[in-house]
């Protein structure tokens, strides 16, 4: 399983986080960056909590499990 963990800075100086589970691993970084820019421009979270200002951090995590029994 893979997921992107994204942390955004808000206009109120807070942080908002989002996790995208099972992303497309073949998606080019430029396309991902464009999607993040659209998320910020369209303020996908409740603006009362602070509008999205910028992306603070984005990480791709891969979890691999092996059944033992």
Chimera marker file (.cmm) of the C-alpha trace (Angstrom):
<marker_set name="trace">
<marker id="1" x="0.000" y="0.000" z="0.000" r="1" g="1" b="0" radius="0.5"/>
<marker id="2" x="1.167" y="3.530" z="-0.751" r="1" g="1" b="0" radius="0.5"/>
<marker id="3" x="-0.077" y="6.927" z="0.299" r="1" g="1" b="0" radius="0.5"/>
<marker id="4" x="0.846" y="10.570" z="-0.039" r="1" g="1" b="0" radius="0.5"/>
<marker id="5" x="0.903" y="12.588" z="3.175" r="1" g="1" b="0" radius="0.5"/>
<marker id="6" x="0.448" y="16.285" z="2.479" r="1" g="1" b="0" radius="0.5"/>
<marker id="7" x="0.750" y="19.152" z="4.959" r="1" g="1" b="0" radius="0.5"/>
<marker id="8" x="-0.449" y="22.629" z="3.992" r="1" g="1" b="0" radius="0.5"/>
<marker id="9" x="0.199" y="25.993" z="5.654" r="1" g="1" b="0" radius="0.5"/>
<marker id="10" x="-2.927" y="28.125" z="6.150" r="1" g="1" b="0" radius="0.5"/>
<marker id="11" x="-3.526" y="31.861" z="6.092" r="1" g="1" b="0" radius="0.5"/>
<marker id="12" x="-4.121" y="31.719" z="9.877" r="1" g="1" b="0" radius="0.5"/>
<marker id="13" x="-0.662" y="30.246" z="10.498" r="1" g="1" b="0" radius="0.5"/>
<marker id="14" x="-2.005" y="26.754" z="11.147" r="1" g="1" b="0" radius="0.5"/>
<marker id="15" x="-1.458" y="23.506" z="9.291" r="1" g="1" b="0" radius="0.5"/>
<marker id="16" x="-3.912" y="21.212" z="7.551" r="1" g="1" b="0" radius="0.5"/>
<marker id="17" x="-3.088" y="17.659" z="6.516" r="1" g="1" b="0" radius="0.5"/>
<marker id="18" x="-4.412" y="15.282" z="3.906" r="1" g="1" b="0" radius="0.5"/>
<marker id="19" x="-3.652" y="11.676" z="3.015" r="1" g="1" b="0" radius="0.5"/>
<marker id="20" x="-4.210" y="10.254" z="-0.464" r="1" g="1" b="0" radius="0.5"/>
<marker id="21" x="-4.341" y="6.465" z="-0.366" r="1" g="1" b="0" radius="0.5"/>
<marker id="22" x="-3.120" y="4.292" z="-3.260" r="1" g="1" b="0" radius="0.5"/>
<marker id="23" x="-1.988" y="7.073" z="-5.615" r="1" g="1" b="0" radius="0.5"/>
<marker id="24" x="-1.034" y="6.413" z="-9.216" r="1" g="1" b="0" radius="0.5"/>
<marker id="25" x="2.751" y="5.772" z="-9.041" r="1" g="1" b="0" radius="0.5"/>
<marker id="26" x="3.169" y="6.572" z="-12.756" r="1" g="1" b="0" radius="0.5"/>
<marker id="27" x="1.834" y="10.123" z="-12.450" r="1" g="1" b="0" radius="0.5"/>
<marker id="28" x="4.548" y="12.656" z="-13.382" r="1" g="1" b="0" radius="0.5"/>
<marker id="29" x="5.716" y="15.059" z="-10.664" r="1" g="1" b="0" radius="0.5"/>
<marker id="30" x="4.629" y="18.026" z="-12.818" r="1" g="1" b="0" radius="0.5"/>
<marker id="31" x="1.051" y="16.698" z="-12.839" r="1" g="1" b="0" radius="0.5"/>
<marker id="32" x="1.111" y="16.198" z="-9.069" r="1" g="1" b="0" radius="0.5"/>
<marker id="33" x="2.418" y="19.730" z="-8.590" r="1" g="1" b="0" radius="0.5"/>
<marker id="34" x="-0.323" y="21.134" z="-10.836" r="1" g="1" b="0" radius="0.5"/>
<marker id="35" x="-2.977" y="19.249" z="-8.829" r="1" g="1" b="0" radius="0.5"/>
<marker id="36" x="-1.597" y="20.632" z="-5.550" r="1" g="1" b="0" radius="0.5"/>
<marker id="37" x="-1.674" y="24.153" z="-7.014" r="1" g="1" b="0" radius="0.5"/>
<marker id="38" x="-5.354" y="23.642" z="-7.931" r="1" g="1" b="0" radius="0.5"/>
<marker id="39" x="-6.119" y="22.426" z="-4.411" r="1" g="1" b="0" radius="0.5"/>
<marker id="40" x="-4.553" y="25.581" z="-2.977" r="1" g="1" b="0" radius="0.5"/>
<marker id="41" x="-6.233" y="27.891" z="-5.516" r="1" g="1" b="0" radius="0.5"/>
<marker id="42" x="-9.687" y="26.360" z="-4.908" r="1" g="1" b="0" radius="0.5"/>
<marker id="43" x="-9.273" y="26.097" z="-1.122" r="1" g="1" b="0" radius="0.5"/>
<marker id="44" x="-10.578" y="22.567" z="-0.624" r="1" g="1" b="0" radius="0.5"/>
<marker id="45" x="-10.853" y="22.935" z="3.183" r="1" g="1" b="0" radius="0.5"/>
<marker id="46" x="-13.293" y="25.065" z="5.175" r="1" g="1" b="0" radius="0.5"/>
<marker id="47" x="-12.018" y="28.670" z="4.843" r="1" g="1" b="0" radius="0.5"/>
<marker id="48" x="-13.142" y="29.453" z="8.411" r="1" g="1" b="0" radius="0.5"/>
<marker id="49" x="-10.212" y="27.296" z="9.548" r="1" g="1" b="0" radius="0.5"/>
<marker id="50" x="-7.825" y="29.341" z="7.409" r="1" g="1" b="0" radius="0.5"/>
<marker id="51" x="-7.393" y="29.282" z="3.651" r="1" g="1" b="0" radius="0.5"/>
<marker id="52" x="-4.683" y="27.167" z="2.118" r="1" g="1" b="0" radius="0.5"/>
<marker id="53" x="-1.560" y="29.225" z="1.536" r="1" g="1" b="0" radius="0.5"/>
<marker id="54" x="1.178" y="26.801" z="0.532" r="1" g="1" b="0" radius="0.5"/>
<marker id="55" x="2.328" y="23.201" z="0.634" r="1" g="1" b="0" radius="0.5"/>
<marker id="56" x="4.633" y="22.622" z="3.582" r="1" g="1" b="0" radius="0.5"/>
<marker id="57" x="5.475" y="18.966" z="3.014" r="1" g="1" b="0" radius="0.5"/>
<marker id="58" x="4.505" y="16.039" z="0.806" r="1" g="1" b="0" radius="0.5"/>
<marker id="59" x="5.797" y="12.518" z="1.298" r="1" g="1" b="0" radius="0.5"/>
<marker id="60" x="5.135" y="9.216" z="-0.441" r="1" g="1" b="0" radius="0.5"/>
<marker id="61" x="4.979" y="6.320" z="2.015" r="1" g="1" b="0" radius="0.5"/>
<marker id="62" x="5.107" y="2.689" z="0.930" r="1" g="1" b="0" radius="0.5"/>
<marker id="63" x="3.987" y="-0.015" z="3.343" r="1" g="1" b="0" radius="0.5"/>
<marker id="64" x="4.804" y="-3.599" z="2.533" r="1" g="1" b="0" radius="0.5"/>
<marker id="65" x="3.516" y="-6.515" z="4.561" r="1" g="1" b="0" radius="0.5"/>
<marker id="66" x="4.401" y="-10.174" z="4.382" r="1" g="1" b="0" radius="0.5"/>
<marker id="67" x="2.069" y="-12.824" z="5.776" r="1" g="1" b="0" radius="0.5"/>
<marker id="68" x="3.955" y="-15.122" z="8.092" r="1" g="1" b="0" radius="0.5"/>
<marker id="69" x="1.203" y="-17.570" z="9.065" r="1" g="1" b="0" radius="0.5"/>
<link id1="1" id2="2" r="1" g="1" b="0" radius="0.2"/>
<link id1="2" id2="3" r="1" g="1" b="0" radius="0.2"/>
<link id1="3" id2="4" r="1" g="1" b="0" radius="0.2"/>
<link id1="4" id2="5" r="1" g="1" b="0" radius="0.2"/>
<link id1="5" id2="6" r="1" g="1" b="0" radius="0.2"/>
<link id1="6" id2="7" r="1" g="1" b="0" radius="0.2"/>
<link id1="7" id2="8" r="1" g="1" b="0" radius="0.2"/>
<link id1="8" id2="9" r="1" g="1" b="0" radius="0.2"/>
<link id1="9" id2="10" r="1" g="1" b="0" radius="0.2"/>
<link id1="10" id2="11" r="1" g="1" b="0" radius="0.2"/>
<link id1="11" id2="12" r="1" g="1" b="0" radius="0.2"/>
<link id1="12" id2="13" r="1" g="1" b="0" radius="0.2"/>
<link id1="13" id2="14" r="1" g="1" b="0" radius="0.2"/>
<link id1="14" id2="15" r="1" g="1" b="0" radius="0.2"/>
<link id1="15" id2="16" r="1" g="1" b="0" radius="0.2"/>
<link id1="16" id2="17" r="1" g="1" b="0" radius="0.2"/>
<link id1="17" id2="18" r="1" g="1" b="0" radius="0.2"/>
<link id1="18" id2="19" r="1" g="1" b="0" radius="0.2"/>
<link id1="19" id2="20" r="1" g="1" b="0" radius="0.2"/>
<link id1="20" id2="21" r="1" g="1" b="0" radius="0.2"/>
<link id1="21" id2="22" r="1" g="1" b="0" radius="0.2"/>
<link id1="22" id2="23" r="1" g="1" b="0" radius="0.2"/>
<link id1="23" id2="24" r="1" g="1" b="0" radius="0.2"/>
<link id1="24" id2="25" r="1" g="1" b="0" radius="0.2"/>
<link id1="25" id2="26" r="1" g="1" b="0" radius="0.2"/>
<link id1="26" id2="27" r="1" g="1" b="0" radius="0.2"/>
<link id1="27" id2="28" r="1" g="1" b="0" radius="0.2"/>
<link id1="28" id2="29" r="1" g="1" b="0" radius="0.2"/>
<link id1="29" id2="30" r="1" g="1" b="0" radius="0.2"/>
<link id1="30" id2="31" r="1" g="1" b="0" radius="0.2"/>
<link id1="31" id2="32" r="1" g="1" b="0" radius="0.2"/>
<link id1="32" id2="33" r="1" g="1" b="0" radius="0.2"/>
<link id1="33" id2="34" r="1" g="1" b="0" radius="0.2"/>
<link id1="34" id2="35" r="1" g="1" b="0" radius="0.2"/>
<link id1="35" id2="36" r="1" g="1" b="0" radius="0.2"/>
<link id1="36" id2="37" r="1" g="1" b="0" radius="0.2"/>
<link id1="37" id2="38" r="1" g="1" b="0" radius="0.2"/>
<link id1="38" id2="39" r="1" g="1" b="0" radius="0.2"/>
<link id1="39" id2="40" r="1" g="1" b="0" radius="0.2"/>
<link id1="40" id2="41" r="1" g="1" b="0" radius="0.2"/>
<link id1="41" id2="42" r="1" g="1" b="0" radius="0.2"/>
<link id1="42" id2="43" r="1" g="1" b="0" radius="0.2"/>
<link id1="43" id2="44" r="1" g="1" b="0" radius="0.2"/>
<link id1="44" id2="45" r="1" g="1" b="0" radius="0.2"/>
<link id1="45" id2="46" r="1" g="1" b="0" radius="0.2"/>
<link id1="46" id2="47" r="1" g="1" b="0" radius="0.2"/>
<link id1="47" id2="48" r="1" g="1" b="0" radius="0.2"/>
<link id1="48" id2="49" r="1" g="1" b="0" radius="0.2"/>
<link id1="49" id2="50" r="1" g="1" b="0" radius="0.2"/>
<link id1="50" id2="51" r="1" g="1" b="0" radius="0.2"/>
<link id1="51" id2="52" r="1" g="1" b="0" radius="0.2"/>
<link id1="52" id2="53" r="1" g="1" b="0" radius="0.2"/>
<link id1="53" id2="54" r="1" g="1" b="0" radius="0.2"/>
<link id1="54" id2="55" r="1" g="1" b="0" radius="0.2"/>
<link id1="55" id2="56" r="1" g="1" b="0" radius="0.2"/>
<link id1="56" id2="57" r="1" g="1" b="0" radius="0.2"/>
<link id1="57" id2="58" r="1" g="1" b="0" radius="0.2"/>
<link id1="58" id2="59" r="1" g="1" b="0" radius="0.2"/>
<link id1="59" id2="60" r="1" g="1" b="0" radius="0.2"/>
<link id1="60" id2="61" r="1" g="1" b="0" radius="0.2"/>
<link id1="61" id2="62" r="1" g="1" b="0" radius="0.2"/>
<link id1="62" id2="63" r="1" g="1" b="0" radius="0.2"/>
<link id1="63" id2="64" r="1" g="1" b="0" radius="0.2"/>
<link id1="64" id2="65" r="1" g="1" b="0" radius="0.2"/>
<link id1="65" id2="66" r="1" g="1" b="0" radius="0.2"/>
<link id1="66" id2="67" r="1" g="1" b="0" radius="0.2"/>
<link id1="67" id2="68" r="1" g="1" b="0" radius="0.2"/>
<link id1="68" id2="69" r="1" g="1" b="0" radius="0.2"/>
</marker_set>
